[in-house]
């Protein structure tokens, strides 16, 4: 069966404007153009649109989606299986947050008092899942499954005060990193104070600290563009500076 833009928009819930945009950026091209100049989509494009929407639900960028679905080795069945697994994980995260909200409502209405730790379980679990999604593979290769699993368990066991303190320390660390970067010297007091705060922040979740592991993490920050992008958004060029400052701290 074939569809025009309007028909496919009605079928999928995606606006006609979006479909035309997908055509313009070569994400979803129509199978042909009719004699009247209308975009015509075949079953192949319908299936591809479904994949695009699955990936969008998982917050994958349009550029990345295009790379994935047009890769020579793209396997539709394997992709669908991955979608199911990732959506199930997302469902679990949402259920945890919904449960936390419901318990909070009941508590505020005068029902069963809610333990402070319960208030943050859903958010901590979401943070862990997001970190696993973004960096899990690389971190597990670097440090091993046991270390990462122990770190995640320590995160889940943080009290409300510890959780808030961890976020405060991260903010203080980023502010000090900026000051250190402005000196241009990784060995400056400001830079070393930033590293000390970074260590303090790590210790909220790290099962065991070592300078060697800390230095290895600094190297990973630089070698992995995702880590680099995270720190550079706060201090442009700050990731390499942090790596160098950690090396000084670790006596490398």
C-alpha atoms as an extended CHARMM CRD file, in Angstrom:
* protein
*
       252  EXT
         1         1  UNK       CA              0.0000000000        0.0000000000        0.0000000000  PROA      1               0.0000000000
         2         2  UNK       CA              1.1840000000        3.5310000000       -0.7360000000  PROA      2               0.0000000000
         3         3  UNK       CA              0.5910000000        6.7570000000        1.1600000000  PROA      3               0.0000000000
         4         4  UNK       CA              0.8020000000       10.4750000000        0.4780000000  PROA      4               0.0000000000
         5         5  UNK       CA              2.2990000000       12.8160000000        3.0790000000  PROA      5               0.0000000000
         6         6  UNK       CA             -1.1340000000       13.5920000000        4.5190000000  PROA      6               0.0000000000
         7         7  UNK       CA             -2.1220000000        9.9310000000        4.6500000000  PROA      7               0.0000000000
         8         8  UNK       CA              1.1150000000        8.8560000000        6.3230000000  PROA      8               0.0000000000
         9         9  UNK       CA              0.8600000000       11.7690000000        8.7470000000  PROA      9               0.0000000000
        10        10  UNK       CA             -2.6380000000       10.6670000000        9.7590000000  PROA      10              0.0000000000
        11        11  UNK       CA             -1.5510000000        7.0380000000       10.0460000000  PROA      11              0.0000000000
        12        12  UNK       CA              1.5670000000        7.6960000000       12.1380000000  PROA      12              0.0000000000
        13        13  UNK       CA              0.6390000000       10.7900000000       14.1160000000  PROA      13              0.0000000000
        14        14  UNK       CA              3.6960000000       12.5820000000       12.7180000000  PROA      14              0.0000000000
        15        15  UNK       CA              2.9480000000       15.9680000000       11.1550000000  PROA      15              0.0000000000
        16        16  UNK       CA              3.2430000000       16.4670000000        7.4350000000  PROA      16              0.0000000000
        17        17  UNK       CA              5.7620000000       19.2080000000        8.1120000000  PROA      17              0.0000000000
        18        18  UNK       CA              7.9610000000       16.7290000000        9.9830000000  PROA      18              0.0000000000
        19        19  UNK       CA              7.7490000000       14.2040000000        7.1530000000  PROA      19              0.0000000000
        20        20  UNK       CA              8.8010000000       16.8390000000        4.6480000000  PROA      20              0.0000000000
        21        21  UNK       CA             11.6710000000       17.8190000000        6.9390000000  PROA      21              0.0000000000
        22        22  UNK       CA             12.7730000000       14.1710000000        7.1760000000  PROA      22              0.0000000000
        23        23  UNK       CA             12.8420000000       14.1410000000        3.3860000000  PROA      23              0.0000000000
        24        24  UNK       CA             14.9360000000       17.3050000000        3.2410000000  PROA      24              0.0000000000
        25        25  UNK       CA             17.5920000000       15.9170000000        5.5960000000  PROA      25              0.0000000000
        26        26  UNK       CA             17.6280000000       12.5080000000        3.8490000000  PROA      26              0.0000000000
        27        27  UNK       CA             16.2770000000       10.6870000000        6.8800000000  PROA      27              0.0000000000
        28        28  UNK       CA             13.1030000000        9.4120000000        5.2260000000  PROA      28              0.0000000000
        29        29  UNK       CA             12.8500000000        9.8740000000        1.4840000000  PROA      29              0.0000000000
        30        30  UNK       CA              9.5880000000        9.0160000000       -0.3380000000  PROA      30              0.0000000000
        31        31  UNK       CA              9.7530000000        6.0140000000       -2.6390000000  PROA      31              0.0000000000
        32        32  UNK       CA              8.7300000000        8.1930000000       -5.5640000000  PROA      32              0.0000000000
        33        33  UNK       CA              7.2010000000       11.4950000000       -6.6070000000  PROA      33              0.0000000000
        34        34  UNK       CA              3.8350000000       11.2810000000       -8.3620000000  PROA      34              0.0000000000
        35        35  UNK       CA              3.0880000000       12.9760000000      -11.6970000000  PROA      35              0.0000000000
        36        36  UNK       CA              1.2620000000       15.6330000000       -9.6660000000  PROA      36              0.0000000000
        37        37  UNK       CA              4.3570000000       16.2960000000       -7.5520000000  PROA      37              0.0000000000
        38        38  UNK       CA              3.1800000000       14.4960000000       -4.4060000000  PROA      38              0.0000000000
        39        39  UNK       CA              5.5510000000       12.5180000000       -2.2030000000  PROA      39              0.0000000000
        40        40  UNK       CA              4.5280000000        8.8440000000       -2.2150000000  PROA      40              0.0000000000
        41        41  UNK       CA              5.6200000000        6.4350000000        0.5230000000  PROA      41              0.0000000000
        42        42  UNK       CA              5.6800000000        2.6510000000        0.2060000000  PROA      42              0.0000000000
        43        43  UNK       CA              5.6450000000       -0.0660000000        2.8630000000  PROA      43              0.0000000000
        44        44  UNK       CA              9.4340000000        0.1960000000        3.1720000000  PROA      44              0.0000000000
        45        45  UNK       CA              9.1890000000        3.8590000000        4.2030000000  PROA      45              0.0000000000
        46        46  UNK       CA              6.3690000000        3.0680000000        6.6360000000  PROA      46              0.0000000000
        47        47  UNK       CA              8.6040000000        0.5090000000        8.3700000000  PROA      47              0.0000000000
        48        48  UNK       CA             11.5200000000        2.9490000000        8.4290000000  PROA      48              0.0000000000
        49        49  UNK       CA              9.3200000000        5.6530000000        9.9390000000  PROA      49              0.0000000000
        50        50  UNK       CA              8.3490000000        3.2370000000       12.6860000000  PROA      50              0.0000000000
        51        51  UNK       CA             12.0490000000        2.6730000000       13.4150000000  PROA      51              0.0000000000
        52        52  UNK       CA             12.7000000000        6.4050000000       13.4480000000  PROA      52              0.0000000000
        53        53  UNK       CA              9.9130000000        6.9400000000       15.9800000000  PROA      53              0.0000000000
        54        54  UNK       CA             11.2360000000        4.1180000000       18.1550000000  PROA      54              0.0000000000
        55        55  UNK       CA             14.6790000000        5.6950000000       18.2080000000  PROA      55              0.0000000000
        56        56  UNK       CA             13.2300000000        9.1600000000       18.8680000000  PROA      56              0.0000000000
        57        57  UNK       CA             11.3710000000        7.7350000000       21.8560000000  PROA      57              0.0000000000
        58        58  UNK       CA             14.7640000000        6.5820000000       23.1180000000  PROA      58              0.0000000000
        59        59  UNK       CA             16.0900000000       10.1460000000       22.5800000000  PROA      59              0.0000000000
        60        60  UNK       CA             18.5060000000        9.2280000000       19.7970000000  PROA      60              0.0000000000
        61        61  UNK       CA             19.4870000000       12.1900000000       17.5990000000  PROA      61              0.0000000000
        62        62  UNK       CA             18.2890000000       12.3880000000       13.9970000000  PROA      62              0.0000000000
        63        63  UNK       CA             21.8670000000       12.2220000000       12.6860000000  PROA      63              0.0000000000
        64        64  UNK       CA             22.5130000000        9.0740000000       14.6900000000  PROA      64              0.0000000000
        65        65  UNK       CA             19.2300000000        7.5120000000       13.5640000000  PROA      65              0.0000000000
        66        66  UNK       CA             20.1390000000        8.1290000000        9.9290000000  PROA      66              0.0000000000
        67        67  UNK       CA             23.5260000000        6.5020000000       10.4780000000  PROA      67              0.0000000000
        68        68  UNK       CA             21.9350000000        3.4690000000       12.1310000000  PROA      68              0.0000000000
        69        69  UNK       CA             19.0350000000        2.6800000000        9.8150000000  PROA      69              0.0000000000
        70        70  UNK       CA             21.0100000000        3.1560000000        6.6120000000  PROA      70              0.0000000000
        71        71  UNK       CA             24.0520000000        1.2020000000        7.7560000000  PROA      71              0.0000000000
        72        72  UNK       CA             24.7010000000       -1.8010000000        5.4470000000  PROA      72              0.0000000000
        73        73  UNK       CA             24.4970000000       -4.1770000000        8.4100000000  PROA      73              0.0000000000
        74        74  UNK       CA             21.2220000000       -2.7770000000        9.7830000000  PROA      74              0.0000000000
        75        75  UNK       CA             19.0680000000       -5.6930000000       10.9640000000  PROA      75              0.0000000000
        76        76  UNK       CA             15.3810000000       -4.8470000000       11.4510000000  PROA      76              0.0000000000
        77        77  UNK       CA             14.6190000000       -7.8110000000       13.7230000000  PROA      77              0.0000000000
        78        78  UNK       CA             17.6700000000       -7.1610000000       15.8980000000  PROA      78              0.0000000000
        79        79  UNK       CA             16.7460000000       -3.4670000000       16.0780000000  PROA      79              0.0000000000
        80        80  UNK       CA             13.2120000000       -4.2840000000       17.2070000000  PROA      80              0.0000000000
        81        81  UNK       CA             14.5500000000       -6.6110000000       19.8980000000  PROA      81              0.0000000000
        82        82  UNK       CA             16.8470000000       -3.8490000000       21.1480000000  PROA      82              0.0000000000
        83        83  UNK       CA             13.9170000000       -1.4180000000       21.1670000000  PROA      83              0.0000000000
        84        84  UNK       CA             11.9340000000       -3.7980000000       23.3650000000  PROA      84              0.0000000000
        85        85  UNK       CA             14.7970000000       -4.1740000000       25.8490000000  PROA      85              0.0000000000
        86        86  UNK       CA             15.4680000000       -0.4180000000       26.0570000000  PROA      86              0.0000000000
        87        87  UNK       CA             11.7900000000        0.4910000000       26.2990000000  PROA      87              0.0000000000
        88        88  UNK       CA             11.3150000000       -2.0610000000       29.0620000000  PROA      88              0.0000000000
        89        89  UNK       CA             14.1610000000       -0.4410000000       31.0020000000  PROA      89              0.0000000000
        90        90  UNK       CA             12.6260000000        2.9770000000       30.4170000000  PROA      90              0.0000000000
        91        91  UNK       CA              9.2660000000        1.6200000000       31.5870000000  PROA      91              0.0000000000
        92        92  UNK       CA             10.8590000000        0.3750000000       34.8090000000  PROA      92              0.0000000000
        93        93  UNK       CA             12.4320000000        3.8020000000       35.4270000000  PROA      93              0.0000000000
        94        94  UNK       CA              9.1200000000        5.5660000000       34.8620000000  PROA      94              0.0000000000
        95        95  UNK       CA              7.3100000000        3.1040000000       37.1270000000  PROA      95              0.0000000000
        96        96  UNK       CA              9.8160000000        3.8410000000       39.8830000000  PROA      96              0.0000000000
        97        97  UNK       CA              9.3200000000        7.5870000000       39.5400000000  PROA      97              0.0000000000
        98        98  UNK       CA              5.5230000000        7.1860000000       39.3990000000  PROA      98              0.0000000000
        99        99  UNK       CA              5.6660000000        5.0530000000       42.5500000000  PROA      99              0.0000000000
       100       100  UNK       CA              7.7620000000        7.7080000000       44.2970000000  PROA      100             0.0000000000
       101       101  UNK       CA              5.2930000000       10.4530000000       43.3130000000  PROA      101             0.0000000000
       102       102  UNK       CA              2.3260000000        8.3770000000       44.5040000000  PROA      102             0.0000000000
       103       103  UNK       CA              3.9920000000        7.6430000000       47.8540000000  PROA      103             0.0000000000
       104       104  UNK       CA              4.7520000000       11.3430000000       48.2310000000  PROA      104             0.0000000000
       105       105  UNK       CA              1.0930000000       12.2460000000       47.5790000000  PROA      105             0.0000000000
       106       106  UNK       CA             -0.1080000000        9.6870000000       50.1210000000  PROA      106             0.0000000000
       107       107  UNK       CA              2.4150000000       10.9460000000       52.6560000000  PROA      107             0.0000000000
       108       108  UNK       CA              1.3690000000       14.5830000000       52.1560000000  PROA      108             0.0000000000
       109       109  UNK       CA             -2.2910000000       13.6170000000       52.5420000000  PROA      109             0.0000000000
       110       110  UNK       CA             -1.5320000000       12.2280000000       55.9750000000  PROA      110             0.0000000000
       111       111  UNK       CA             -1.0710000000        8.5940000000       55.0490000000  PROA      111             0.0000000000
       112       112  UNK       CA              1.9600000000        6.4360000000       55.6800000000  PROA      112             0.0000000000
       113       113  UNK       CA              5.0040000000        8.6300000000       56.3520000000  PROA      113             0.0000000000
       114       114  UNK       CA              7.5910000000        8.3810000000       53.6050000000  PROA      114             0.0000000000
       115       115  UNK       CA             11.1730000000        7.6290000000       54.5930000000  PROA      115             0.0000000000
       116       116  UNK       CA             13.6130000000       10.2500000000       53.3660000000  PROA      116             0.0000000000
       117       117  UNK       CA             15.5880000000        7.6550000000       51.4060000000  PROA      117             0.0000000000
       118       118  UNK       CA             12.4470000000        6.5960000000       49.5350000000  PROA      118             0.0000000000
       119       119  UNK       CA             11.9840000000       10.1250000000       48.2060000000  PROA      119             0.0000000000
       120       120  UNK       CA             15.0950000000        9.8100000000       46.0760000000  PROA      120             0.0000000000
       121       121  UNK       CA             15.1710000000        6.1340000000       45.0780000000  PROA      121             0.0000000000
       122       122  UNK       CA             13.5150000000        6.7190000000       41.7080000000  PROA      122             0.0000000000
       123       123  UNK       CA             15.7950000000        9.6250000000       40.8480000000  PROA      123             0.0000000000
       124       124  UNK       CA             18.9420000000        7.7810000000       41.8970000000  PROA      124             0.0000000000
       125       125  UNK       CA             17.9130000000        4.7420000000       39.8650000000  PROA      125             0.0000000000
       126       126  UNK       CA             17.2450000000        6.9770000000       36.8690000000  PROA      126             0.0000000000
       127       127  UNK       CA             20.6850000000        8.5720000000       37.2580000000  PROA      127             0.0000000000
       128       128  UNK       CA             22.3100000000        5.1280000000       37.3730000000  PROA      128             0.0000000000
       129       129  UNK       CA             20.4130000000        3.9430000000       34.3040000000  PROA      129             0.0000000000
       130       130  UNK       CA             21.3130000000        7.0600000000       32.3390000000  PROA      130             0.0000000000
       131       131  UNK       CA             24.9850000000        6.6780000000       33.2380000000  PROA      131             0.0000000000
       132       132  UNK       CA             24.8960000000        3.0180000000       32.2280000000  PROA      132             0.0000000000
       133       133  UNK       CA             23.3110000000        3.9710000000       28.9250000000  PROA      133             0.0000000000
       134       134  UNK       CA             25.8610000000        6.6870000000       28.1540000000  PROA      134             0.0000000000
       135       135  UNK       CA             29.0760000000        5.3630000000       29.6680000000  PROA      135             0.0000000000
       136       136  UNK       CA             28.4340000000        1.8920000000       31.0770000000  PROA      136             0.0000000000
       137       137  UNK       CA             30.2860000000       -0.1210000000       28.4420000000  PROA      137             0.0000000000
       138       138  UNK       CA             33.4810000000        1.9270000000       28.6060000000  PROA      138             0.0000000000
       139       139  UNK       CA             33.5240000000        2.2170000000       32.3950000000  PROA      139             0.0000000000
       140       140  UNK       CA             32.9420000000       -1.5200000000       32.8440000000  PROA      140             0.0000000000
       141       141  UNK       CA             35.8220000000       -2.2940000000       30.4930000000  PROA      141             0.0000000000
       142       142  UNK       CA             38.0450000000        0.1270000000       32.4130000000  PROA      142             0.0000000000
       143       143  UNK       CA             37.1670000000       -0.9230000000       35.9710000000  PROA      143             0.0000000000
       144       144  UNK       CA             35.2850000000       -4.2260000000       35.7280000000  PROA      144             0.0000000000
       145       145  UNK       CA             31.6770000000       -5.2120000000       36.4260000000  PROA      145             0.0000000000
       146       146  UNK       CA             32.1400000000       -5.7090000000       40.1700000000  PROA      146             0.0000000000
       147       147  UNK       CA             33.4600000000       -2.1940000000       40.7660000000  PROA      147             0.0000000000
       148       148  UNK       CA             30.6610000000       -0.6250000000       38.7140000000  PROA      148             0.0000000000
       149       149  UNK       CA             27.9700000000       -2.7600000000       40.3840000000  PROA      149             0.0000000000
       150       150  UNK       CA             29.3380000000       -1.8630000000       43.8310000000  PROA      150             0.0000000000
       151       151  UNK       CA             29.3650000000        1.8130000000       42.8430000000  PROA      151             0.0000000000
       152       152  UNK       CA             25.7360000000        1.6400000000       41.7130000000  PROA      152             0.0000000000
       153       153  UNK       CA             24.7660000000       -0.0740000000       44.9670000000  PROA      153             0.0000000000
       154       154  UNK       CA             26.5200000000        2.6480000000       46.9570000000  PROA      154             0.0000000000
       155       155  UNK       CA             24.6220000000        5.2880000000       44.9950000000  PROA      155             0.0000000000
       156       156  UNK       CA             21.2840000000        3.6190000000       45.7770000000  PROA      156             0.0000000000
       157       157  UNK       CA             22.2130000000        3.5350000000       49.4660000000  PROA      157             0.0000000000
       158       158  UNK       CA             22.8940000000        7.2720000000       49.7340000000  PROA      158             0.0000000000
       159       159  UNK       CA             20.7980000000        9.1100000000       52.2740000000  PROA      159             0.0000000000
       160       160  UNK       CA             18.9020000000       12.2730000000       51.3730000000  PROA      160             0.0000000000
       161       161  UNK       CA             21.6300000000       14.3910000000       52.9850000000  PROA      161             0.0000000000
       162       162  UNK       CA             24.4020000000       12.5190000000       51.1640000000  PROA      162             0.0000000000
       163       163  UNK       CA             22.5980000000       12.7960000000       47.8380000000  PROA      163             0.0000000000
       164       164  UNK       CA             22.1630000000       16.5410000000       48.2280000000  PROA      164             0.0000000000
       165       165  UNK       CA             25.7400000000       16.9220000000       49.4560000000  PROA      165             0.0000000000
       166       166  UNK       CA             27.0320000000       15.0150000000       46.4270000000  PROA      166             0.0000000000
       167       167  UNK       CA             25.2830000000       17.4570000000       44.0850000000  PROA      167             0.0000000000
       168       168  UNK       CA             26.6030000000       20.4250000000       46.0600000000  PROA      168             0.0000000000
       169       169  UNK       CA             30.1630000000       19.0920000000       45.8770000000  PROA      169             0.0000000000
       170       170  UNK       CA             29.8750000000       18.6390000000       42.1110000000  PROA      170             0.0000000000
       171       171  UNK       CA             28.7790000000       22.2750000000       41.7170000000  PROA      171             0.0000000000
       172       172  UNK       CA             31.6590000000       23.4460000000       43.9210000000  PROA      172             0.0000000000
       173       173  UNK       CA             34.0840000000       21.3040000000       41.9200000000  PROA      173             0.0000000000
       174       174  UNK       CA             32.9440000000       22.7830000000       38.5790000000  PROA      174             0.0000000000
       175       175  UNK       CA             33.2470000000       26.3140000000       39.9540000000  PROA      175             0.0000000000
       176       176  UNK       CA             36.7550000000       25.6070000000       41.2450000000  PROA      176             0.0000000000
       177       177  UNK       CA             37.7220000000       23.9330000000       37.9640000000  PROA      177             0.0000000000
       178       178  UNK       CA             36.9010000000       27.1710000000       36.1690000000  PROA      178             0.0000000000
       179       179  UNK       CA             39.1030000000       29.1290000000       38.5880000000  PROA      179             0.0000000000
       180       180  UNK       CA             41.9200000000       26.6420000000       38.1410000000  PROA      180             0.0000000000
       181       181  UNK       CA             41.6390000000       26.7190000000       34.3680000000  PROA      181             0.0000000000
       182       182  UNK       CA             41.9670000000       30.4910000000       34.4120000000  PROA      182             0.0000000000
       183       183  UNK       CA             45.3660000000       30.1550000000       36.0870000000  PROA      183             0.0000000000
       184       184  UNK       CA             46.5980000000       27.9720000000       33.2230000000  PROA      184             0.0000000000
       185       185  UNK       CA             48.5350000000       25.8370000000       35.7070000000  PROA      185             0.0000000000
       186       186  UNK       CA             47.3010000000       22.3130000000       36.5920000000  PROA      186             0.0000000000
       187       187  UNK       CA             49.4840000000       22.4390000000       39.6960000000  PROA      187             0.0000000000
       188       188  UNK       CA             48.0020000000       25.7270000000       40.9590000000  PROA      188             0.0000000000
       189       189  UNK       CA             46.2350000000       25.7440000000       44.3520000000  PROA      189             0.0000000000
       190       190  UNK       CA             42.9220000000       26.3970000000       42.5740000000  PROA      190             0.0000000000
       191       191  UNK       CA             43.3950000000       23.4560000000       40.2030000000  PROA      191             0.0000000000
       192       192  UNK       CA             44.4050000000       21.1170000000       42.9990000000  PROA      192             0.0000000000
       193       193  UNK       CA             41.4410000000       22.2320000000       45.0920000000  PROA      193             0.0000000000
       194       194  UNK       CA             39.2260000000       21.3250000000       42.1290000000  PROA      194             0.0000000000
       195       195  UNK       CA             40.7800000000       17.8550000000       42.0210000000  PROA      195             0.0000000000
       196       196  UNK       CA             40.2780000000       17.4510000000       45.7660000000  PROA      196             0.0000000000
       197       197  UNK       CA             36.5990000000       18.2950000000       45.3390000000  PROA      197             0.0000000000
       198       198  UNK       CA             36.4220000000       15.9040000000       42.3810000000  PROA      198             0.0000000000
       199       199  UNK       CA             37.8260000000       13.1670000000       44.6110000000  PROA      199             0.0000000000
       200       200  UNK       CA             35.2720000000       14.0080000000       47.3000000000  PROA      200             0.0000000000
       201       201  UNK       CA             32.5040000000       13.8140000000       44.6950000000  PROA      201             0.0000000000
       202       202  UNK       CA             33.7580000000       10.4340000000       43.4390000000  PROA      202             0.0000000000
       203       203  UNK       CA             33.8920000000        9.0280000000       46.9580000000  PROA      203             0.0000000000
       204       204  UNK       CA             30.1230000000        9.3380000000       47.3150000000  PROA      204             0.0000000000
       205       205  UNK       CA             29.8110000000        6.4140000000       44.9010000000  PROA      205             0.0000000000
       206       206  UNK       CA             33.2430000000        4.8420000000       44.4670000000  PROA      206             0.0000000000
       207       207  UNK       CA             33.5810000000        1.6790000000       46.6100000000  PROA      207             0.0000000000
       208       208  UNK       CA             37.3240000000        2.3470000000       47.0360000000  PROA      208             0.0000000000
       209       209  UNK       CA             39.4760000000        5.2950000000       45.9920000000  PROA      209             0.0000000000
       210       210  UNK       CA             42.9720000000        5.1360000000       44.5510000000  PROA      210             0.0000000000
       211       211  UNK       CA             45.0570000000        7.8000000000       42.8430000000  PROA      211             0.0000000000
       212       212  UNK       CA             45.8160000000        5.3790000000       40.0180000000  PROA      212             0.0000000000
       213       213  UNK       CA             42.1060000000        4.8440000000       39.3100000000  PROA      213             0.0000000000
       214       214  UNK       CA             41.5130000000        8.5970000000       39.5670000000  PROA      214             0.0000000000
       215       215  UNK       CA             44.2510000000        9.2660000000       36.9850000000  PROA      215             0.0000000000
       216       216  UNK       CA             42.7860000000        6.5700000000       34.7410000000  PROA      216             0.0000000000
       217       217  UNK       CA             39.4240000000        8.2780000000       34.9310000000  PROA      217             0.0000000000
       218       218  UNK       CA             41.0230000000       11.5620000000       33.8810000000  PROA      218             0.0000000000
       219       219  UNK       CA             42.5050000000        9.8330000000       30.8280000000  PROA      219             0.0000000000
       220       220  UNK       CA             39.0930000000        8.3970000000       29.9770000000  PROA      220             0.0000000000
       221       221  UNK       CA             37.5140000000       11.8490000000       30.2000000000  PROA      221             0.0000000000
       222       222  UNK       CA             39.8720000000       13.0480000000       27.4560000000  PROA      222             0.0000000000
       223       223  UNK       CA             39.7490000000        9.9470000000       25.2470000000  PROA      223             0.0000000000
       224       224  UNK       CA             35.9450000000        9.6980000000       25.2310000000  PROA      224             0.0000000000
       225       225  UNK       CA             34.2720000000       12.6370000000       23.4610000000  PROA      225             0.0000000000
       226       226  UNK       CA             31.0960000000       12.2360000000       25.5360000000  PROA      226             0.0000000000
       227       227  UNK       CA             32.9630000000       12.8980000000       28.7890000000  PROA      227             0.0000000000
       228       228  UNK       CA             34.8790000000       15.7060000000       27.1060000000  PROA      228             0.0000000000
       229       229  UNK       CA             31.6460000000       17.3230000000       25.9380000000  PROA      229             0.0000000000
       230       230  UNK       CA             30.1840000000       17.1060000000       29.4600000000  PROA      230             0.0000000000
       231       231  UNK       CA             33.0180000000       18.9780000000       31.1800000000  PROA      231             0.0000000000
       232       232  UNK       CA             33.7600000000       21.3180000000       28.2880000000  PROA      232             0.0000000000
       233       233  UNK       CA             30.2030000000       22.6260000000       28.4430000000  PROA      233             0.0000000000
       234       234  UNK       CA             31.0970000000       24.1520000000       31.8020000000  PROA      234             0.0000000000
       235       235  UNK       CA             34.7150000000       25.0980000000       31.0540000000  PROA      235             0.0000000000
       236       236  UNK       CA             35.7890000000       25.0520000000       27.4110000000  PROA      236             0.0000000000
       237       237  UNK       CA             39.0270000000       23.1010000000       27.2880000000  PROA      237             0.0000000000
       238       238  UNK       CA             38.5210000000       22.1600000000       30.9290000000  PROA      238             0.0000000000
       239       239  UNK       CA             38.5310000000       18.3880000000       30.3850000000  PROA      239             0.0000000000
       240       240  UNK       CA             42.1910000000       18.1790000000       29.3660000000  PROA      240             0.0000000000
       241       241  UNK       CA             43.0880000000       20.6410000000       32.1060000000  PROA      241             0.0000000000
       242       242  UNK       CA             41.2840000000       18.4450000000       34.6460000000  PROA      242             0.0000000000
       243       243  UNK       CA             43.1380000000       15.3740000000       33.3780000000  PROA      243             0.0000000000
       244       244  UNK       CA             46.4610000000       17.1860000000       33.8050000000  PROA      244             0.0000000000
       245       245  UNK       CA             45.5070000000       18.4590000000       37.2610000000  PROA      245             0.0000000000
       246       246  UNK       CA             44.5300000000       14.9370000000       38.3490000000  PROA      246             0.0000000000
       247       247  UNK       CA             47.8880000000       13.6670000000       37.0410000000  PROA      247             0.0000000000
       248       248  UNK       CA             49.6500000000       16.2140000000       39.2280000000  PROA      248             0.0000000000
       249       249  UNK       CA             47.5140000000       15.2040000000       42.2130000000  PROA      249             0.0000000000
       250       250  UNK       CA             48.2090000000       11.5330000000       41.5870000000  PROA      250             0.0000000000
       251       251  UNK       CA             51.9390000000       12.1720000000       41.2620000000  PROA      251             0.0000000000
       252       252  UNK       CA             52.1080000000       10.9710000000       37.6640000000  PROA      252             0.0000000000
